[in-house]
Amino acid sequence: MANSENLKPVRTKSEARERGRNGGRASGKSRRRKAAFRDTLNLLLTLDIDDDEWAPLLRSLGLDCTLETALNMAMIKAGLAGNVKAYEAVAKYAGQSAQTEADDEEQRIRTDRARRARDLEVGDTDNSDGIQSFLKAMRPTEEELDSLFTEQEGGDDAEETEEAGNV
């Protein structure tokens, strides 16, 4: 229960500013540390290897003998051995996805709407008819909707035709 003993102290503007400054410094330090980690990892992955197991195989396939290539081959090998997580990782980074093109297009439309709404809210737009363009973005045209679902409609018509043929 709240009482005067367990309430947080009220901060002054200067205290809040100082805490914000300290947080910004810590954030910058963390970002620099993560960037250094990424740079080091990329450097290590591009190093040449001379492993008796991987180098001959990679050379025979005409691939670079780097740690990155060997790691990718190891993931593929693990996937072939039945490791589902390795298979999913390979499929993900190979660009294979369960999402359809319609899903991707719908996501692009939603992202554009959100961006326009944010720009209007922040006032970061160059449109002279701001509110009209915002309203237009929130109401997709029939053409936009039709293009999203043309593949699905084609499949539905085929099923309806089969059902009618069975009657």
Secondary structure as the mmCIF struct_conf table of DSSP 4:
data_model
#
loop_
_struct_conf.conf_type_id
_struct_conf.id
_struct_conf.beg_label_comp_id
_struct_conf.beg_label_asym_id
_struct_conf.beg_label_seq_id
_struct_conf.end_label_comp_id
_struct_conf.end_label_asym_id
_struct_conf.end_label_seq_id
TURN_TY1_P TURN_TY1_P1 SER A 4 ASN A 6
BEND BEND1 LEU A 7 LEU A 7
HELX_LH_PP_P HELX_LH_PP_P1 LYS A 8 THR A 12
HELX_RH_AL_P HELX_RH_AL_P1 LYS A 13 LEU A 45
TURN_TY1_P TURN_TY1_P2 THR A 46 THR A 46
BEND BEND2 LEU A 47 LEU A 47
STRN STRN1 ASP A 48 ASP A 48
TURN_TY1_P TURN_TY1_P3 ASP A 52 TRP A 54
HELX_RH_AL_P HELX_RH_AL_P2 ALA A 55 SER A 60
TURN_TY1_P TURN_TY1_P4 LEU A 61 GLY A 62
STRN STRN2 THR A 66 THR A 66
HELX_RH_AL_P HELX_RH_AL_P3 LEU A 67 LEU A 80
TURN_TY1_P TURN_TY1_P5 ALA A 81 GLY A 82
HELX_RH_AL_P HELX_RH_AL_P4 VAL A 84 TYR A 93
TURN_TY1_P TURN_TY1_P6 ALA A 94 GLY A 95
BEND BEND3 ALA A 98 ALA A 98
HELX_RH_AL_P HELX_RH_AL_P5 GLU A 101 VAL A 122
TURN_TY1_P TURN_TY1_P7 GLY A 123 GLY A 123
TURN_TY1_P TURN_TY1_P8 SER A 128 ASP A 129
HELX_RH_AL_P HELX_RH_AL_P6 GLY A 130 MET A 138
BEND BEND4 ARG A 139 ARG A 139
HELX_RH_AL_P HELX_RH_AL_P7 GLU A 142 ASN A 166
#
